[in-house]
Amino acid sequence: MTTRFKYWVVSASTCLAVMLAVGSVLGQGADQSDNYKQLGVFSDVVARIKSDYVEEPDMKSVTLGAMNGLLEAVDPFASYLSADQYKDYLANKDTQKPDVGLILSKKFGYMSVVGTVPDSPAAKAGFTMGDIIESLKGISTRDMPLAYAGLLLQGAAGSEVDLGVVRVRHPEPQTVKLTRTALAIPPVEGKMLPGQVGYLDVNALTSVQVGQAAAAIQKLQKDGAQKLVVDLRDCALGSPEEGLAFANLFIGKGRLIYLKGQRVPQQNIDADPSKVITSLPLAVLINHGTADGAEVAAAALGDNKRAQLVGERTYGDAALRKAITMDDGGAIILSVAKYYSADGKAIQDADVTPAYLVAEPEPQVDVDENGEPIPETEPQSQSKKPLLDDPVVKKALEVLTTAKA
């Protein structure tokens, strides 16, 4: 039995016990005596691990693993930070340092890629949603706080960071070296397609990109666009607030979304009629890499019947997160409220599902004579098909053509 596997067994067992106990304690209407019984089971499990496991476990590591496992089970973007880690987090969270451009969550205890910043070192290296980062700078990411991993990926421009990676398209672990750089998000691009259809490619939804999108839409309308296709695929960078600002460019009235949590009263967010810039028929392209602000925009546009959604289900991440300080000086970063679409679905729980499901073709991976994947010489993300050959774009054009005026 390997050290990693033994550690996994202990951590997983403790984590499961913690989740059972805490779930019981927090359960609405649960019998108090049953709560204490479950806590007793948890204590007994911990005692048995300590006394009967094949070797003396590091209980501090086991407890840390259980806490991170519990947070991951509740929220894949949650983090537990020790006192020292939290100090570093507070000192650096608002700084814009050179980075590699990875957008991460937690999966199976490790860092999982949600997306990449366009044209970043990570994007150019071909990272894609679902890739697992097993190690960072030689340190296992197992139970590493998500927020702290983000800090470790930052550093001086030109400096390198080694990542141990298990890629979706490559079953064998590999080491990837990325060079940190100042990140620059590509501008929003607009172009005319046949049939007087304007196409808008949106890679991120920051305040800058929302402004660029507004200008691009106005230009497309001046150029004669009668319909619009907005591409939000693999758009994982940008806050829910900017996603709402983007949706408001197309929606002039009604509820865009609402926010609600256990201790956060419902906040209804309605459209501002003064912000609308177009009433053209609209199709929005989404996929598994559409996250955060882009998901909020897609949910608002779809539920308000303002746009036809085409593509694949989104990632499932749209929440208000807060750092909650602990008695030991550490903190947990946790979702305290979720964004709900107008029809009452929590985006973080239900994702955003398009009315027209179109799967994107799987990238082709060359293999050698032994069936092993041949390393990519050119990143998949950099070799896009012509737009009119893209099956998702084709479907969007079909939908717009057949839709009733």
N, C-alpha and C positions, 0 to 999 in steps of 0.2 A: 504494500500500500504506500503510495507516494506521499510526501509531506503535504503537497497541495491538496490531495484527495482527503487526507486525514483532517486537515484544517477545514476543508469544505464540509465534511461530515459534522464536525463539532459546531461550526458556525451555523449550518443549515438547521441542525436540530435545535439549537438554542433560539435561532430566529423564529422557527415555527412555534416554539413554546411561547415566546414573547408575543407573537401576533395573536395566538389563541387567547392569551391572558388579557392583553390590552383590548382586543376586539370584544371580549366579554365584558370588560369593565366599562367600555364606552358604549356598549349596546343599549339602545333605548328600551326601557321597560324590563331589562333583565333582572332576575331575582338576585338580591344582594348576597345571599348565602352561596348561590352558584358562582358569583364573581369571586368570592374568597376561595371557593373550591378550586377554580381554575388557576388562581394565583398560587395556591398550594401545589398544584400539579407542576406549574412552572418552576417553583423553588425546588421541588423534588427532582425534576429533570436536571436542573443545574447541579444539584448535589450529586446525582448519580454520575454525571459526566466527570465531575471533579474527582470522585472516589473510585469509579470503576472503569473509566476509559483506559485504553491500552497503555497510555503514558500520561504523565502529568501535563494537562493542557495549560496554555497561557490564557488564564481567565480574562485578563484585560483585553487581549486580542479577540477572544470569543465574544465578550460583551460588546466591543466596538463593532464586530461583524454583525451581531444581532441587531444593534441599533440601526446600522446602515441598511441591513436587509429589511427591517421593518419600514423604514422610510421609503425604500425603493418600492416595496409592495403597495404603499399608499400613493406615492408620487414619484415617478422616475426622474424628476428634476429636483427632488429634495436633497438636502445635504445636512450632515452633522459635522460641525467644525469644532475642534478643540479650542481652548482659550488662545493659544499661540496662532493657530490657523485663522481664527476669527479676527485677531488683530491685523494679520497680513491682509485678510480679505477687506476689512474696512479701509486700510491704508491704500489699497490698490484698485478697488472695485470701480471707481469712476475715472481711472486713468486710461488713456489710449496708448498702450504700448505695442511694439511690434509683436506679431502673433503668426500662427500658422493657418488660421482660418477654419478650424474645426468647430462645429456646433454639436454638442454632446448631450446625452442623457445617460441613465443607468439601465443595464440589462444583464440579468444573471449575475449581478454583483459587480460587473465590469463596466467600463465606459463604452457606450455605444454611439455610433455616429448618426446624427439626425440629418445633417447636411453640411455643406461647406460654404464659405464666403466665396462668391464667384471670383475667378482669376487668382485666388489665394494659393499658397504653396500646397495646401491640402487638396484643393480642387485640381491643380495641375498634376498632382500625384495620383489622381484617379480615385480618391476616397469617395465612397457612396453610402447611402443610408443602409444601416444594418451592419456595417463593418464594426468589429469589436476591437477596442484598444486594450490589449492585455497588460501592457506595461508602458510606463512613461518615465523616461530618463533612467531606465533600468529598475524602476520600482513598480511592483505589481499594482494595478489599479483596482484590484479586488478590495472592496470596502473603502477605497479612496473617496473622500468627499468630492462631489461633482464640482462645487464652486472652487475648491482648492486646485483641482486638476486644471481648471481654466487659468488660474494664476501661474501654474507651472509651465503652461504652454507659452506664456509670454516671456519676453526677454529682450536683450539687445538686438538691434537689427543686424543681420548677418550671422548671428549665432545659430547653432544647430541643436536639434533635439531628436533623440532616438525614440521611436515608437515600436513596440511589439504589437503586431496587427494580425488578426484573423479576418480575412476579407470574405465578403459574401461570395465572390467569384473564385476564391482561392482557398481550398480547404486547409492547406498547410500554413502554420504560423510563419510570419516573415518579419524582418526588421526593416523599417522605413525611416530614413533620415530626412527631416524637413528643416529648411532654413527659415528662420523668422524674418518677417519683413513688415513694413508699414502697410496695412491693408487699405485698399481703395476699392470701393464697390463700383462696378460698371454702371454707367448711366442707363436709365430706361430708354429703350429703343422702340421707335414706331416706324412701321412701313406699310405700304399699300399692297394688298393682295388682289388677285383678279375678282371681279364682281363687286367692285367698290366696297371692299371689306378692309377695314383698318386693323392692323395687328400690333399689339403692344406687348413687349417682352419685359417683364418685371422680375428682377433677380432678388430684390430686397425691398422691404417697406419701412425705411427710415423716413424722417421728415423731408430729407433731401429728395428721396426717390418719389415720394408722394407729390411733391411740387413738380418734379420732372414729368411724372405721369400726367398731371393736369395739363401741362404745356404741350405734351405730345398728343394728347387727345384733341385739344383745340386745333393743333396743326393738321391732324388727320381729317378732322371735320372740314377744315378749309380746303384740303386737298380733294374733297369729294366723297369721303367715307360715308356710307349709308348704314353700315353695321360695324360692330367691333368684336374682335377676339382678344381677350386679355389672358396672357399666359402667366399663371402663378405656380407652375410646376417647379419643384425644388426651390421654392422661395421660403426659406426657413429663418431668415434674419429680419427682425423688426418686431416692435411691440404691438400688443392688441390695440393700444391707442392709435397708432399709425394705421393699423388695419381698418379701424373704424373711420379714420379720416379719408382713407382711400375709398371705402364703400360709399361714403357720403358724396363723392364726386358723381355718383350715378343715381343715388336715392334721395328724393326731395322731401319725403314725408314718412311718418310711421316710425316704429321702433326698429332700430338697427340690431340691438343686442341688449341683454341685461346681465348684471353681475350680482352674484349672491354667494354667501358663505355662512357657516355655522354662527359666526359672530359678526358677519358683515351683512347689514340689512340690504334688501334688494335695491339695486340702483339701475333704473331704466335709462338707457342711452338712446335718444331719439335723433333722427336726421335733422340737420340744419338746412332749410330750403335755400339759404343764401350760398351754400357751398357747392350746389349741383352745377355741373358744367356740360352735361350731355344727357339726352334722352334716347339715343340710338339703341336699337336692339343689340343685346350683348350675350356673348358666350364666354365663360371663364374656364380655363383649363387648370386642373388640379391633379396631384398625385400623392404618393406616400411621403414625398419630401416636402409637401406643403405644410408649413407649421406656423404656430404662434400667430403673429399679426395677419399673415396671409389666410390662415384658417378662419379667423374672425371675419375678414372681409368676404370670404367665400360664403360663410354661413349667413351673413347679413344679406348678401346679394341673392343667394338661393332662396332663403325663407321668405323674402319679400317679393318673390317672383319677378325680380328685376333682371336676373340672368339665368341662362341655361348652364348648368355645371356639367362639364364633360371630363372624363378621365378616370382616375382611381380615387379610392378613399384617402383622406388626408392623414397626417401623422397622429393627431390627437393630443394637442398641447395648447391650451389657452387658459391661463389662470393668473390671478394676482398673487404674487409671492412676497413673503415677508420674513425677515430675519428675527427670530424669537430668541432672546438671550436666556442662558441657563445660569443656575446658581454658581457653577464652577468657572464662569467667564466665557464658556463656549456658547454656541448658538446652533439652532436648527433653522435652515431655510426651507420654508414649507408653503404650499399653496393654501391660502386662507380664504379664497373665494374663486369660484369658477365663472367663466363666461358662458352664458346660455344663448342659444339662437332664439329667434322670435317664437318658435313653436315649442320652446321649453326643453330642448335637448342640451345637456352639458357637452360642450365641444371636446373637453378633455376625456370624457367617458365614451361618447358615441362617435367621435370623429365627424367629418363632414363627408357625406356620401353623395356623389353626383347622380343626377337623374339618368345620365347616359354613361354607363360604365364601359370604358375602353382601356384594355390593358396595353401598356407600353411593351414593345418587343424586348425580350431579354437580350442583353449584350452577348455577342458571340465571343467565346473564349477559346483560343487555340491551345491544343494540347500536344505534348511530344509523343514519341513512340511508346512510352510507358503510361500514357494517359494522364501525365502530370501537366498542370497548367503552365504555359509559357509566359514568363513575366511580360507585362505590357511595355511596349516601347513608346506607345503614344496613349495618353490618358483617354479613357472612354468619354469623359465629360467634355473633351475638347473636340470631339468628332461628331457634331450634330448633323442629322440628315437635313436635306432641303425641306423647308417648311411644308411644301405641298405634297411631299412624300411621307410626312408624319401622320400616322393613322389617327392620332388624337386631334390634330388640326383638321384633317379631312372630315372627321365626324362633326366637329364644331361648325365647319362651313356648311355641311349638309343640314345640320339642325337649324342654322340661321336661315338657310334658303327655304326650308319647308315650314318654318314657324309662321304662325298667323301674324299678320301685321296688327 
